[in-house]
Amino acid sequence: MTDNSTKSPWIDRFKKMGVAAFLFFLIKGLVWLAIFFGLGKWLKSLF
């Protein structure tokens, strides 16, 4: 048996995706965080 069975499936998935896909999802997540942070600040200013 290989050691891949002991590793988590997330590591194998990230390796298959590649760096470009990882950066895409990272930037996408940061954009969503910025949107929700701005929306929360805007709603807070309304009340």
N, C-alpha and C positions, 0 to 999 in steps of 0.2 A: 504494500500500500504506500501511497505517497503522502507527503505532509500536507497536501492541499485539503484533506478532509478535516484536519484540525483547525485550519484557518476559517475565519468567518466568510460567508458568501459575499459580504459587502466588499472585501478586499479584492476578490477575484472579479467582481463586477466592475469596480473602479479601474482595474488593470485592463479589462476588455474595452471599456469606454474610451480611455485615452485622456490626454491632458486637455485637449480642446473641449471635450464634453464636460469634463470636471470644471473647467473655468466658466463655461456657459452656465452650468447650474449654480455655481458659486455667485456669479454676477446676478443671475436671475433672483436668487434668494436675497441678495443685498438690496436689489431694487424693490422687492416686495416689502422688506423691512423698512426701507425709507418711505414707501408709500403709506404703510400703516402707522409709522411714527408721525408722519406729517398729518395724516387724517386724525389721529388721536389728539395731536396738538391743536388742530383746527376745531375739533369738537369741544375740547376743553375750553377754548376761548369763547365759544358760543354760550356756554353756561357759566 
